[in-house]
Amino acid sequence: MTVPDGGLPLALTMGEPAGIGGELALAAWARRAEGVPPFFVLDDPDRLRILAGSLGWDVPIAVMAPDQVAEQARAVFAAALPVVPLPQPVRATSGHPTPVTAAAVMGAIETAVALVRAGQAGAVVTNPVQKETLYAAGFRHPGQTEFLGALAGVERPIMMLAAPELRVVPVTVHIPLAEVPHRLTAEAIVHAGRVTHAAMRDWFGIATPRLAVAGLNPHAGEGGSLGREEETIIAPALAALQADGIAVRGPVPPDALFTAAARPGYDAALCMYHDQALIPLKALAFDDGVNLTLGLPFVRTSPDHGTALDIAGTGKARPDALLAALRLGQRLASRAT
């Protein structure tokens, strides 16, 4: 058994313990011969042992010391799944999340960030969380993206969804659709465009990134007859980005932007709201889409799916998106250093 050479191991968070995160970590390690970069999990080792046993999977667990995990994880990865234990035991029933475990979920993310910033990990890879459960325990961030931004001291991190066929950035994210026209601003589009351009250049290695910007309204407003946001908000943002020397075009009618003929014409698309970005991405790459956070001082990736409580604990969950997140995390981290 061999593992890829070079670089620090990746820090994989526990995610929602009643969901599929644990079995995805076990399954990803079981497929380590498929070019999976070395990683370690922030979790309760006993929980993972019990889970592996219940699934009938032979996954040895090796407990790591946080201050030595960079060296230890790579040394044992071929023979065992490295785990950095959390301060308290974590017990959960598959499919039944509880706020009792929320502190451990958030603690795993905090520890992963600390280890990356201490040079013990190359990137943070987050398993899916159950946000309702975190909210019930006092979590005050819209999602993991914003929580990671707060931990890193970054006020406005940017979410990107990436797959081999498409990269998309929602300018507005977790807000009701009815609020999008009122909260969409030229300044927000410009910020997203600048951060995306820098990430495409520095992390993805594209010397001159090409950005496309979707319209908000059908037919991109059709000259104002179907809405004026394209003229009053999007067009000024495009002018500001072009003044920065960024190759950007739009507003492009949303129903034409994601076709097979259109996609080769840009490296990333800025979308005006959450589903405008995620529907085409998931339609094209549901099993291997990756969520990554731009604008942080470290790389963070995540599988682009949820906790799948309905199949948690059955072993049916496919690890493809997690494998894609691990591979992309390693690739981007190697360019970011």
C-alpha positions as CSV (number, residue, x, y, z in Angstrom):
1,M,0.0,0.0,0.0
2,T,1.4,3.4,-1.0
3,V,0.1,6.9,-0.4
4,P,0.9,10.1,-2.4
5,D,4.2,11.8,-1.5
6,G,4.8,15.3,-0.3
7,G,2.9,17.9,1.7
8,L,1.3,18.0,5.1
9,P,-1.6,15.7,5.9
10,L,-5.1,17.2,5.7
11,A,-7.3,17.9,8.7
12,L,-10.7,16.3,8.3
13,T,-13.4,17.4,10.7
14,M,-16.0,15.2,12.3
15,G,-19.1,16.9,10.9
16,E,-22.5,15.9,12.3
17,P,-21.9,12.7,14.3
18,A,-25.4,11.5,13.6
19,G,-24.9,11.9,9.9
20,I,-22.6,10.2,7.4
21,G,-19.4,12.1,8.1
22,G,-17.9,9.2,10.2
23,E,-18.5,6.5,7.6
24,L,-17.3,8.8,4.8
25,A,-14.0,9.2,6.7
26,L,-13.7,5.4,7.1
27,A,-14.7,4.8,3.5
28,A,-12.2,7.4,2.2
29,W,-9.4,5.8,4.2
30,A,-10.4,2.4,2.8
31,R,-9.9,3.8,-0.7
32,R,-6.5,5.3,0.1
33,A,-4.8,3.4,-2.7
34,E,-6.7,5.5,-5.2
35,G,-4.5,8.5,-4.9
36,V,-6.1,9.8,-1.7
37,P,-3.8,12.2,0.1
38,P,-3.0,11.4,3.7
39,F,-5.4,12.9,6.2
40,F,-6.4,12.7,9.8
41,V,-9.8,13.0,11.5
42,L,-10.8,15.3,14.4
43,D,-13.2,12.9,16.1
44,D,-13.7,10.5,19.0
45,P,-11.5,7.4,18.2
46,D,-13.9,5.1,20.1
47,R,-16.9,6.4,18.1
48,L,-15.2,5.6,14.9
49,R,-14.1,2.1,16.1
50,I,-17.7,1.4,17.1
51,L,-19.0,2.7,13.8
52,A,-16.5,0.7,11.7
53,G,-17.4,-2.5,13.7
54,S,-21.2,-1.9,13.2
55,L,-20.6,-1.7,9.4
56,G,-18.3,-4.7,9.3
57,W,-15.4,-2.6,8.0
58,D,-11.8,-3.4,8.9
59,V,-10.4,0.1,9.6
60,P,-7.7,0.2,12.3
61,I,-7.6,3.5,14.2
62,A,-4.4,5.2,15.3
63,V,-4.6,8.0,17.9
64,M,-2.4,11.0,17.2
65,A,-0.9,13.7,19.4
66,P,-2.0,17.1,18.0
67,D,1.5,18.6,18.3
68,Q,3.0,15.7,16.3
69,V,0.3,14.8,13.9
70,A,2.1,16.2,10.8
71,E,4.8,13.6,11.2
72,Q,2.7,10.8,12.8
73,A,-0.2,10.8,10.4
74,R,1.9,10.3,7.3
75,A,3.8,7.6,9.0
76,V,0.8,5.5,9.9
77,F,-1.7,6.4,7.1
78,A,-1.0,3.3,5.0
79,A,-1.8,1.0,7.9
80,A,-4.4,2.9,10.0
81,L,-6.7,5.9,10.0
82,P,-5.1,8.6,12.0
83,V,-7.4,10.3,14.5
84,V,-6.8,13.3,16.7
85,P,-9.1,12.8,19.7
86,L,-11.6,15.5,20.8
87,P,-11.5,16.5,24.5
88,Q,-14.7,14.7,25.4
89,P,-16.3,11.4,24.2
90,V,-18.9,11.8,21.4
91,R,-21.9,9.5,21.3
92,A,-24.6,9.9,18.8
93,T,-27.4,7.7,17.2
94,S,-27.3,7.6,13.5
95,G,-30.1,9.7,12.0
96,H,-30.9,11.5,15.2
97,P,-28.9,14.6,15.7
98,T,-28.9,16.4,19.1
99,P,-27.6,19.8,20.3
100,V,-25.6,17.9,22.9
101,T,-22.9,17.1,20.3
102,A,-22.8,20.7,18.9
103,A,-19.8,21.7,21.0
104,A,-17.8,18.8,19.7
105,V,-18.7,19.6,16.1
106,M,-17.6,23.2,16.5
107,G,-14.6,22.2,18.5
108,A,-13.4,19.9,15.7
109,I,-13.5,22.8,13.2
110,E,-11.7,25.1,15.6
111,T,-9.0,22.5,16.2
112,A,-8.6,21.8,12.5
113,V,-8.0,25.5,11.8
114,A,-5.5,25.8,14.7
115,L,-3.6,22.8,13.4
116,V,-3.4,24.2,9.9
117,R,-2.2,27.5,11.2
118,A,0.4,25.8,13.4
119,G,1.8,24.0,10.4
120,Q,0.5,20.5,11.4
121,A,-1.9,20.2,8.5
122,G,-2.0,21.4,4.9
123,A,-5.7,22.2,4.6
124,V,-9.0,22.0,6.4
125,V,-11.5,19.6,5.0
126,T,-14.9,19.8,6.7
127,N,-17.5,17.1,6.8
128,P,-21.2,18.2,6.5
129,V,-22.9,19.7,9.6
130,Q,-26.5,19.8,10.7
131,K,-27.0,23.6,11.0
132,E,-30.4,23.4,12.8
133,T,-28.7,21.4,15.6
134,L,-25.9,23.9,15.9
135,Y,-28.3,26.8,15.9
136,A,-30.2,25.1,18.8
137,A,-26.9,25.1,20.7
138,G,-26.2,28.8,20.2
139,F,-24.3,28.8,16.9
140,R,-24.6,32.3,15.4
141,H,-23.1,31.9,12.0
142,P,-25.1,31.2,8.7
143,G,-22.8,28.2,8.0
144,Q,-19.3,26.8,8.2
145,T,-18.0,29.3,5.6
146,E,-18.8,32.2,7.9
147,F,-17.6,30.4,11.0
148,L,-14.2,29.7,9.3
149,G,-14.0,33.3,8.3
150,A,-14.5,34.4,11.9
151,L,-11.9,31.9,13.1
152,A,-9.4,33.3,10.6
153,G,-10.3,37.0,11.1
154,V,-11.7,37.3,7.6
155,E,-14.9,39.4,7.5
156,R,-16.3,38.2,4.2
157,P,-15.1,34.9,2.9
158,I,-16.4,33.7,-0.4
159,M,-18.1,30.3,-1.1
160,M,-17.1,28.6,-4.4
161,L,-18.5,25.3,-5.6
162,A,-16.2,23.5,-7.9
163,A,-16.3,20.4,-10.2
164,P,-14.4,19.4,-13.3
165,E,-17.1,20.8,-15.5
166,L,-18.0,24.0,-13.6
167,R,-17.0,26.5,-10.9
168,V,-19.6,28.8,-9.4
169,V,-19.7,31.5,-6.8
170,P,-23.0,32.7,-5.2
171,V,-22.8,36.4,-4.4
172,T,-25.7,36.1,-1.9
173,V,-25.8,32.8,-0.1
174,H,-28.1,31.7,2.8
175,I,-30.9,34.2,2.6
176,P,-34.5,33.9,1.5
177,L,-35.0,34.3,-2.2
178,A,-37.4,37.2,-1.6
179,E,-34.5,39.2,0.0
180,V,-32.0,38.7,-2.8
181,P,-33.0,41.8,-4.9
182,H,-32.8,44.0,-1.7
183,R,-29.5,42.7,-0.4
184,L,-27.6,42.3,-3.7
185,T,-25.2,45.2,-4.2
186,A,-22.6,46.2,-6.7
187,E,-20.1,46.3,-3.9
188,A,-20.8,42.6,-3.0
189,I,-20.4,41.6,-6.7
190,V,-17.1,43.4,-6.9
191,H,-15.8,41.9,-3.7
192,A,-16.8,38.4,-4.9
193,G,-15.1,39.0,-8.2
194,R,-11.9,40.2,-6.8
195,V,-11.6,37.4,-4.3
196,T,-12.5,34.8,-7.0
197,H,-10.0,36.3,-9.4
198,A,-7.2,36.1,-6.9
199,A,-8.0,32.5,-5.9
200,M,-8.2,31.4,-9.6
201,R,-4.8,32.9,-10.2
202,D,-3.0,31.9,-6.9
203,W,-4.7,28.6,-6.1
204,F,-5.8,27.2,-9.4
205,G,-2.8,28.5,-11.3
206,I,-4.7,30.3,-14.1
207,A,-2.7,33.3,-15.1
208,T,-5.6,35.3,-16.6
209,P,-8.8,34.1,-15.1
210,R,-12.0,34.7,-17.1
211,L,-15.1,35.4,-15.0
212,A,-18.7,35.4,-16.3
213,V,-21.5,37.1,-14.3
214,A,-25.1,35.9,-14.4
215,G,-28.0,38.2,-14.6
216,L,-30.5,38.2,-11.8
217,N,-33.7,38.3,-13.9
218,P,-34.9,36.2,-16.8
219,H,-33.1,37.1,-20.0
220,A,-30.8,39.3,-17.9
221,G,-33.6,41.8,-17.5
222,E,-34.2,42.1,-21.2
223,G,-33.3,45.8,-21.3
224,G,-35.1,46.6,-18.2
225,S,-38.5,45.2,-19.1
226,L,-38.0,42.2,-16.8
227,G,-36.1,44.0,-14.0
228,R,-33.6,46.8,-13.7
229,E,-31.0,45.1,-11.4
230,E,-28.8,44.3,-14.3
231,E,-28.5,48.0,-15.2
232,T,-28.4,49.5,-11.7
233,I,-26.4,46.9,-9.8
234,I,-24.6,44.4,-12.0
235,A,-23.4,46.7,-14.8
236,P,-21.6,49.1,-12.4
237,A,-19.9,46.1,-10.7
238,L,-18.7,44.8,-14.1
239,A,-17.3,48.2,-14.9
240,A,-15.4,48.3,-11.6
241,L,-14.0,44.8,-12.1
242,Q,-12.9,45.6,-15.6
243,A,-11.2,48.8,-14.3
244,D,-9.2,46.5,-12.1
245,G,-8.0,44.6,-15.2
246,I,-10.1,41.5,-14.5
247,A,-11.4,39.7,-17.5
248,V,-15.1,39.6,-16.8
249,R,-18.2,39.6,-19.0
250,G,-22.0,39.8,-18.4
251,P,-24.6,40.0,-17.3
252,V,-25.3,36.8,-19.1
253,P,-28.8,35.4,-19.2
254,P,-28.8,32.7,-16.5
255,D,-30.6,30.1,-18.6
256,A,-27.8,30.2,-21.2
257,L,-24.7,30.6,-18.9
258,F,-24.4,26.9,-17.9
259,T,-24.8,25.2,-21.2
260,A,-22.1,22.9,-22.6
261,A,-21.4,25.5,-25.3
262,A,-21.1,28.4,-22.8
263,R,-19.0,26.7,-20.1
264,P,-15.6,26.6,-21.9
265,G,-15.8,30.4,-22.2
266,Y,-15.1,31.2,-18.6
267,D,-13.2,29.8,-15.6
268,A,-15.7,30.7,-12.9
269,A,-19.2,32.1,-12.9
270,L,-20.5,34.7,-10.4
271,C,-24.2,33.9,-9.6
272,M,-26.6,36.3,-7.9
273,Y,-28.1,33.8,-5.4
274,H,-27.6,30.4,-3.8
275,D,-29.7,28.2,-6.1
276,Q,-28.7,29.9,-9.3
277,A,-25.2,28.6,-8.5
278,L,-25.9,25.3,-6.9
279,I,-28.6,23.9,-9.2
280,P,-26.3,23.7,-12.3
281,L,-23.3,22.5,-10.2
282,K,-25.2,19.7,-8.6
283,A,-27.0,18.8,-11.8
284,L,-23.6,18.3,-13.5
285,A,-21.5,16.9,-10.6
286,F,-23.7,15.8,-7.6
287,D,-21.3,13.0,-6.6
288,D,-18.0,14.9,-6.9
289,G,-18.8,18.6,-6.3
290,V,-16.5,20.4,-3.8
291,N,-17.4,23.4,-1.6
292,L,-14.3,25.6,-1.0
293,T,-13.9,28.9,0.9
294,L,-12.0,31.7,-0.9
295,G,-10.3,34.5,0.9
296,L,-9.0,32.6,3.9
297,P,-5.3,32.4,4.8
298,F,-5.5,28.6,4.4
299,V,-7.3,26.2,2.1
300,R,-10.7,24.8,3.2
301,T,-12.7,22.3,1.1
302,S,-15.8,20.2,1.8
303,P,-18.0,17.7,0.0
304,D,-20.9,19.5,-1.6
305,H,-23.7,17.6,0.1
306,G,-25.5,17.3,3.4
307,T,-25.5,15.0,6.4
308,A,-27.8,12.4,4.7
309,L,-29.5,11.5,8.0
310,D,-31.8,9.1,6.2
311,I,-29.0,6.7,5.3
312,A,-26.6,7.5,8.1
313,G,-25.1,4.3,9.7
314,T,-26.0,2.1,6.8
315,G,-22.7,2.3,4.8
316,K,-24.6,3.3,1.7
317,A,-23.2,6.8,1.5
318,R,-20.7,7.3,-1.3
319,P,-17.4,9.0,-0.4
320,D,-16.8,10.4,-3.9
321,A,-17.4,14.0,-3.0
322,L,-15.2,13.7,0.1
323,L,-12.5,12.1,-2.0
324,A,-12.8,15.0,-4.4
325,A,-12.6,17.5,-1.5
326,L,-9.4,15.8,-0.2
327,R,-7.7,15.7,-3.6
328,L,-8.6,19.3,-4.3
329,G,-7.5,20.4,-0.9
330,Q,-4.1,18.9,-1.3
331,R,-3.7,20.3,-4.8
332,L,-4.7,23.8,-3.8
333,A,-2.6,23.7,-0.6
334,S,0.5,22.8,-2.6
335,R,0.0,26.0,-4.6
336,A,-1.0,28.2,-1.7
337,T,2.3,27.5,0.3
